[in-house]
Each structure stands twice: as C-alpha cells, then as structure tokens.
Amino acid sequence: MKFSVVTPLWQDRPAAENLQVAKLADRLGFEELWIGEMATYDAFAFATAAGLQTKHIRLTVGPLSVSVRTPMTIAMGAASVADITGRRTAVALGASSVVVVEEWHGRDRTRTATHLAESAQILRALLAGEKTDFSGECASSKGYKLRLDAVEGPITIAAFGPAAVRAAARHADRMLLNMVTPLSVAALRDQLIRAAEKAGKATPEIAIWLPCAVNPQRETIDQLKRGIVGYLAAPGYAEMMMQAGFEDLVNYARTRPHPRELLAAMPDKLISAIGLVGDLSAVQARVDEYRDAGAGEICLVPATAGDEFGRQTLEIMKSQLGQSH
C-alpha cells in the first residue's frame, strides 16, 4: 500500500497552512503530494510555491474540472510547474460539482464522462509534446504544442459513476476515488476491471482520498464532520452512506436542513465510515480493509484542527504504517 498526502484545503482554516502541510509531507519522506483546488489558491500557483519550498516530493495537480479548464490550459499549467520547480508534475481530471461549475463559473456541467474521456486524450498528447489535432463532442484542440518540455507522469481521472469509471479504464493511468467506503472501493474496482478488459487495456491503479486523523481530539472530529456535510445528499454519496448504515441521516439531509442542524445530527462514527479516524489499531484495521478492497494508494487528507498541520497524524502514518504496507 502506498501512502501520499493531499493538501487538505479545510475551509475553516487559513489557506496558508496548506503550504506547511506540503513542507511537512516532504520532510517526512512521502513521495507524492496531491494539490486540489477549491475556493482559495489557484492549483498551479500553489503547486509552484510548494515545489519551490520542498526538496523531493512529486506533485500531482487536481482533480481539475474539465468543464472549467481546457486541456491546453491544464497542460500549460503542468509544464509551467515542472519547468519552474524542476519537480515531476502530474495531473488529475475530474467533473467537480454543480455548484462550482455552473454557479461559480457559469459553465455547463453536462456529459461529464464524455468530457473527461476527450480531455484525457487531448491532454495525453499535449503532455507527450505532440501537436494536437482532436475534435470531440465536448473537448477539442487543434494545432497547439507545448513550448516547454514534455511532462512525464500519470494521468488520473476522478470517477464515481459507471460512465466516468469507463472513461478512467480507457484513458487514465490511475482512477481516483474520494471519501469512499471499502465496500464502494470493491464495487468500483470490479467495474473498472470489467471496463478495462472490454477496452483491451491494463487496469489502472486505484487511489483514494481519505480524511485522516490518528488519536483525534474533539475539535479534530468536528472539523472532519464539517467537511462531509455537503456530501450527504449528493447523488452517489448519499446511496453509499445509506449502504453504510446512515439511511436516516441521508433522508434528513435530503430535506435540506440548515448545515448547522445537519452537522448537529451527524454521529461521530460517520467519519470513520469514509476515512481513517481513531487510534492506531483502528486506523491500521481500516487501511487493511481498503487494501483488501483493491486500493493501491491511500491519499491522506490530514485533519489540522487540534493537530497543527496534521503533524501527529502524518508522522504516525509514515512511521507506523508506511513501512508495514
């Protein structure tokens, strides 16, 4: 089992602490840092800063919404980070949410699986240093070639629904899952294997983003719970939570209560269903479940409330579990 680190982008914490998380992950010897994008830093700007202030850690930028960024801008961004920092830089593609795509950016979020598949094909050509000539139903690029060096590194597609899984099977080196139960990992892995076999492709590796806190304090648990509120009624996630035994909570979330009221109704054990939370033995057991379900990489999203920069959690995960998996 491989462990990597995700800059957590907690909305209740200063954005600048993510750079400290990145520096800590590098100092502890984690091999890869995932840099997503929410409402604060531009992902490529932050990746450049992280690359310049760390020594060894590889960078993966994303998932980036294909409805918002074009393959050309993603390739240019990745090549810029790699050229400026001298660090291996990879990218991950995703669909993002209706709120981000349609409300924040005013863009259409339709046919996302097709958009993911076409964007990945264009991006692969661009990152290999080729001139593009691709006209798809959702994404196109013609005549552009990187002026910077080609960028080595895997292309990752974040998936959840069947169509996105098929896109990942055909066009990605890795499939990324976010906040999933081991049961969901196993089911999605089966879908991925079948889709890859049908496409005549090797099955991509599976990486999963999981909130993580070892020996959490009360404020740590509360931070993790706040991070889940927006997912409880979301398609796919809601069904997964119900399958994990939280049917009443999901039904309540679907009535659209105030987030504060929904947070108050959430039991602490919910975060353990879609993350690595508890004492070392509990986390160890949960890691084994995810491994047995088919995950090859766990991307740790460290809680930072009650654990500055996630230091305690990342140190324990690296020293206690990093060697045994």
HELIX and SHEET records of a PDB file:
HELIX    1   1 GLU A   17  LEU A   28  1                                  12    
HELIX    2   2 ALA A   43  LEU A   52  1                                  10    
HELIX    3   3 PRO A   71  THR A   85  1                                  15    
HELIX    4   4 VAL A   98  VAL A   98  1                                   1    
HELIX    5   5 VAL A   99  TRP A  104  3                                   6    
HELIX    6   6 THR A  112  LEU A  127  1                                  16    
HELIX    7   7 PRO A  162  HIS A  171  1                                  10    
HELIX    8   8 PRO A  182  ALA A  199  1                                  18    
HELIX    9   9 ARG A  218  ARG A  226  1                                   9    
HELIX   10  10 VAL A  229  TYR A  231  5                                   3    
HELIX   11  11 TYR A  237  GLN A  243  1                                   7    
HELIX   12  12 GLU A  247  ALA A  253  1                                   7    
HELIX   13  13 PRO A  259  ALA A  265  1                                   7    
HELIX   14  14 LYS A  269  ALA A  273  1                                   5    
HELIX   15  15 LEU A  280  ALA A  293  1                                  14    
HELIX   16  16 GLU A  308  GLY A  310  5                                   3    
HELIX   17  17 ARG A  311  ILE A  316  1                                   6    
HELIX   18  18 MET A  317  LEU A  321  3                                   5    
SHEET    1   A 9 LEU A 276  GLY A 278  0                                        
SHEET    2   A 9 GLU A 205  VAL A 214  1                                        
SHEET    3   A 9 ARG A 174  ASN A 178  1                                        
SHEET    4   A 9 ILE A 155  ALA A 158  1                                        
SHEET    5   A 9 THR A  89  GLY A  94  1                                        
SHEET    6   A 9 ARG A  58  SER A  65  1                                        
SHEET    7   A 9 GLU A  32  ILE A  35  1                                        
SHEET    8   A 9 LYS A   2  VAL A   6  1                                        
SHEET    9   A 9 GLU A 297  PRO A 302  1                                        
SHEET    1   B 2 ASP A 133  SER A 135  0                                        
SHEET    2   B 2 SER A 140  LYS A 142 -1                                        
END                                                                             
